[in-house]
Amino acid sequence: MARAPLLQLSDVSLTFGGDPVFDALSLTIQPGDRLALVGRNGSGKSTLMKVMAGLVETDSGTRVLSPGDSVGYMEQEPDMEGHLMLGDFAISDLGPSDMWRVEAAAEGLKFDPATEVSSASGGERRRAALAKLIAEAPDLMLLDEPTNHLDIESIGWLEERLKETRQAFVVISHDRAFLGALTTGTLWLDRGALRRQDRGFTDFEDWRDRTWDEEDVARHKLNRKIKAEARWAVEGISARRKRNQGRVRALQGLRAEKASQIKRQGAAALALDAGPKSGRRVLEAKGISKVYEDKVICQNFSLRVMRGDRIAFVGPNGVGKTTLINMLIGQLEPDAGTVTLGSNIEMAVFDQRRAALDPDATLWESLTGDKAMRIAGRADQVMVRGVPRHVVSYLRDFLFDEAQARAPVRALSGGEKARLLLARIMAQPSNLLVLDEPTNDLDIETLDLLQEVLSDYGGTVLLVSHDRDFLDRVATTTVAMEGAGRVTVHAGGWSDYAPKRRLVQDNSEVAAAKREMKETVKKQEAVGLSFTESHRLEALPAVIERLEAEIAKLSDLLADPDLYTREPVKFTKATDALNERQEKLVAAEEEWLTLEEKASAT
C-alpha cells in the first residue's frame, strides 16, 4: 500500500502588500523526495519554504502534513534567545543522550558546541542550526542555503550525510555541484507559479530554456492573432454597417490575456571595464611568511601573478585566505619576505563582509557617495565606466526598482547586497579584481552572468570561493591553503586540484594510522588495556576539561542575582544544563580513575 504524501499545499496564495508572491500554488511532497527549489532572488523561495514549514500563514488555500510526520526548517537567521551556548540550542529539542548526534554534526560542520551564543558569528549560528536539524532527523528537512558559510570540506561532509539519509528534503542553494550531486527532482518558482520536474538539478537549465522558448512562441502567436483581429475590427466595421459584437468582445479578451501575462524579469546587466592595461607582471611575492593570532598563515611562500591570470584561493574556513590576499595586494605586511605590485594597477575589491556598504545609507547614497563615481554638482548621476548615468537607471541594471533606490541598505537581502556591491565595483575601470566570496547569496542566473563577465574581462582576478562549479568555470590557477602554513599552487580549477588533494590526504591518513597503531600497540603492551580502552583513556582528559569549562561558564551566568527575575527561561535552561554537565563530569572522572588504575596495575 502506497504511503500518503508527507506534505500537501493546495491552492495557496500569499500577498505582501502589492503583487502576490504566489497565487493558487499547489505542491505535493512524497517520502524520499530530494528536491531543489530554484528561482531568482526575490521570487519567494524562502517564503514558500516557510509556508511548507508552517511558519507563514497564507491568505488562502490549505497546508496538510501527514499525521505522525514531522517537518524541520533551517532558518537563515536562527533565534537562539534563552540559550547560553550553541550546543544548548542544537540539543534543545533532543534528550541529553542524543548529544552525540549534535557533536558528530558539529565536527563535520566545523563549529564548537561550547561557543557562547553571545560571541558566535552569523556563520557559526547557521552551522549550529544545521546541526540541530540533522540531529533531529525530521521526516522532511527544509534547507535554506545550507552551504553558505561552509568551506568545501564541510560542504562535502553535508553532501555525504544527505546522500545517506532516508528523510525527504527540499533545498535552496546557489551551489550547482551540491544540487547536482543530491537532487532527483526540481521545483521552479517563477513569477508566482510553481512548476515541478522529476529530474535533478542538472537538467534544470535545459528545462527552463525550453519553457521560455515555448512561452515566446505562444506570445508571438497571440500578438499575431491580436494584430489580425484588430485589422478586421478597423476594416470590417467600416465595410459593413452592422458590427460583429461577438468578435469585438473576443478581441478585447485577447488583449486582456496579453495584459495579464507576467513579464519575465530581465537579467542583471553586469559589465566590467578592464581600464588601462597593467604591467605584464601584476604582482610577485617572494618567500613571504605570516603568523596571525598564533596561527601560521604561510611559510616561505612565493607566487608570481601575470596579467590575465585568474587565481583561485581555496582552503578550510579560518585557514587565512583573506589574510594571504591582503598581503598580496599590499593591504597587510608579511612578517618576512617581500611583495611587489606591478605598474599601473587599478584595483577593485569585493569584500565578503560587505564592509564597503553603510547599512544606514540608501542605495542612492551608496552610489552617489562613492568618490570614484561622484559627478560634481549632480547628486542624481554617477559615473559608470566613464559615462554619466542617472542613479536610478544604473540601479535598474542590477534589478533594483525606483522605490528601492531610497531604501536603506540594511533592508536588502544577502543577494541584493551582493548585487549592490557589484554595481559599485563594476562602475569603476579596473585591471585587478579581488573577489572575496562573491558567490554567496547570488541566484544561479546572476552567477552565470558573473562567470561570463569574468571570462571576457581583460584584467587579472584574485578569487576566494567555496563554489566548486564556479571555481572550475573561472580559475586558471588554484592556490591551496592546507593549514599549518602549507600553501601549494596548482594549474587549473577545483576539479584539477581535488584529485591531488585527495592523494595527499590519503597518504597522510595512512601514515597517521600506521603511527597511531604502533603507538597503541606499545601502550597496550605496557598497560594491558584493550584498544578501545586505550583510546578512551587518552580522550577523557579533553572531555573532562571541556565539561569543566562549560560548568564554569554556566556558574558565572547563574551568579547573576537578577537573572531569574529578568530572564526566567534562560535561568531554568542554564540550571538544567549545569546539573547535566556536573553529572557527566562525575561520570567522566570515575571512568578515568577506573582506566588509570587498570593501566597502573600491570
Secondary structure by P-SEA (a helix, b strand, c coil): ccccccbbbcbbbbbccccccccbbbbbbccccbbbbbbcccccaaaaaaaaacccccccccccccccbbbbbbcccccccccccaaaaaaccccccaaaaaaaaaaaaccccccccccccaaaaaaaaaaaaaaacccbbbbccccccccaaaaaaaaaaaaacccccccccccaaaaaacccbbbbbcccbbbbbcccccaaaaaaaaaaaaaaaaaaaaaaaaaaaaaaaaaaaaaccccaaaaaaaaaaaaaaaaaccccccccbbbbbbccccccccccccbbbbbccccccccbbbbbbccccbbbbbbcccccaaaaaaaaaccccccccccccccbbbbbbbccccccccccccaaaaaaacccccccccccccccccccccaaaaaaaacccccccccccccccaaaaaaaaaaaaaaccccbbbbccccccccaaaaaaaaaaaaaccbbbbbbcccaaaaaacccbbbbbccccbbbbbccccccaaaaaaaaaaaaaaaaaaaaaaaaaaaaaaccccaaaaaaaaaaaaaaaaaaaaaaaaaaaacccccccccaaaaaaaaaaaaaaaaaaaaaaaaaaaaaaaaacc
